[in-house]
Amino acid sequence: MITALHSASSEHPLHHVSRDVSHLGERGDCAERRQRHSFALLSSSPGIFCQVAAAKRVPRKALGARKPKAATAALLSPEQAALAFRRAGMISLWVGRFDSESDLEMYIDGGDFERDAGYTITRGLEPFHAFADGPGDLFTGYGFAPALLRRVSTALEDSGLRANSAVLQMHFRYEPARVRTRSKAKLSFLGSYRS
């Protein structure tokens, strides 16, 4: 039973009378609040609140709601991630080691990069790739500004990776914590940088 507490006397606000208000139905959009909160505002009238005893709460399963998965509830789908990560003026960079440039291209074109990174490559969102014999030559083909080239080269040195391959995603700020990634990906995410 839903009861309302209201002031019976305007002179003494501590004197309250309890009355049945279940006949008011869904007035004040209280239906959902009754199931989730002990107290919720029933109407715009001051002093009227609906109260539901804790023992009378409806279980989540009875409401048809699914219990969210523990760690994956907030993860984006690959399609959602492709849209959510678009950021003008940002670049995201992955590095790794491949035997040849054709292996790197097959990795990207075959969809393995998408599955590893957790987002879908869409039209207008095609990544650039580079392959070099040494790590010093890896980023020179991108035409980075000198300051950005230093930051990216320093990040690669600090990572300890012996990379000969890179994938660059323009206008993109990748957030690996928001997508499902593969643990044994061939490329490692180096970071996102302002271009």
N, C-alpha and C positions, 0 to 999 in steps of 0.2 A: 504494500500500500504506500502511496506517495502522500506525504503530509506537508503542509505549508505552515510555517511559523510566521505569525504577523503580530503586530502590536495591537492588543485589544483596546488599549486606552492610549490616546496621544499624550496624556499627562505623564504617564509612567511607562517609559519604553522597556523596562525590564519585565513587565507583566505580559506574558505571551500565552496565546491560546493555540492549540493544535487542532487543525481541521483537515478533513479529507479533500484533496484537490485532484484526484484522479479523473474526475469528470471533465476537467479542463483539457484533457487529451494532449495534443502536441503543441499547445499554445506556448509561444516563446521559444520554439525549437529546442525543447528540453529532452526529447526522446533519446538522442545520442549521448547527451550529458548524463542522463540518469544511469546509463550503463557503464560509464567510465569514471564518474566522480561521485564522491559522497555528497557534496553540495554543489548545486548549479543554479544559476539564475533562471527562474521560471518565467517571469514576465518583467516588464519594465516598471511595474509598480514597486515602490520602495518597501522593503521589509518582507517580501514574499520569496521564499526559496524552496526548492524541492529537495527533499532529503531521502536518500535511499539507504536502507540499512545494508551493511557490508554483506550480510548473509543472503540478501535478496538480489545481489548482482548477477547479471546474466553472464555465463562463461563465454569467452571469445569464440570458442568453437560453435556455440549455439547461434552466434551472430553471423556465422558464415565467413568470418575473417580468418585468414591464414596467419600462422605464427611466422614472423620474419626469420629468415635464416640468420644464423649468428654473425658471421663475418662477411657474408656476401650480399647482405641486404642492400647496401648502398652502392654496389658496383654497377657501373654503366654497361649496357650492351655494346658490342663493337660499333653498331650504327649510331647509337647515342653518343659514344665517345668521339667519333669522327666529327660530330657537330659541336659537342661541348668543349673540345680542346682547341677549336679555331680561335686564334688571337692574332690580330694584325700587329706587325712589328716584332713578332717572336719567332724563334726557330727552335726546333728540338733536334737533338743529335744522338745517334746511336753509333757505336763502333764495335768492331769485331775482327775476326781473322778468317779469311777464305783463301782457298788455293788459287783461284783465278777470278777475274772480273766476270766471266760467264757464270761461275758458280754463284757469285753475289747476285747477278741479275736473275738467275733461276730461283734463288731464294726469295727475292722480292716478287717477281712475276708469278711464281707458283703459289703464292698465298701464305707461305711459311712465316714471312715477316709479319703479316697481319695477325696470324694466330699467336705468334710469340708476343707481340706488342699489345694485343687486345683491342685493336680498333680496325675499322674498315677503311681501306683506301678508296676514296670516291673521286669522281671526275672533278678536276680542279684541285685535287689534294694529292697529286702524285709526288712521291718523294724523289729527291735527287740522290745519286750514289757516287762514291768515289772509291778508287782502288789505287794503291800506291805500293811501291817496294819498301819504303821506309816511312815511319810515323811522321817525320818532319815534312814530308811532301803531301801528306794526306789531305790537309785542309786548304792548300794553296789554290786549288781549282775552283773553290766556291766564291772567291772574290770578297772575302771577309775584310772588314776594316781592320787596320793594324791592332787596335785595342781588343777587338773581339777575337782576332786570330791568336793573340797572346793568352787571353782567358781560356779559350778552347784548348790550346796546346798545353797550357798548365794543368787544366783539368784532366787531360789524357795522361800526362806524366804522373800526376798524383794518383790516378786510378791504378797504375801499375800494369795496365793492359798493353800487350804488344800487338796493337791493331794495325792492320794494313787495309781495312775497309771501313767506310763510313756511309751512313744514310742520313740525309738531312731532310727535314720536313719544314717547309716555309709556312709562315703565318699559323703557327701551331704551338701550343704550350701543353706538352704531354705531362700527364699526372699518373704515374704507374700505380699509385695507391687506389685509384678510382676504377681500375679495370682488372679483369682477370688476365694474368700474364703466365707464360710458361716459365717454369723454373730453369729449364735447360735451353734457354734461347741462345741462338748463335751470335746475336748482337747484344751488347750491353748498353743501356741508356746512360749517356754521358751527362745530359742535362738540357735545360731549356735556357735560352739566352735572348736578350733583346738585341735585335739586329740593327 
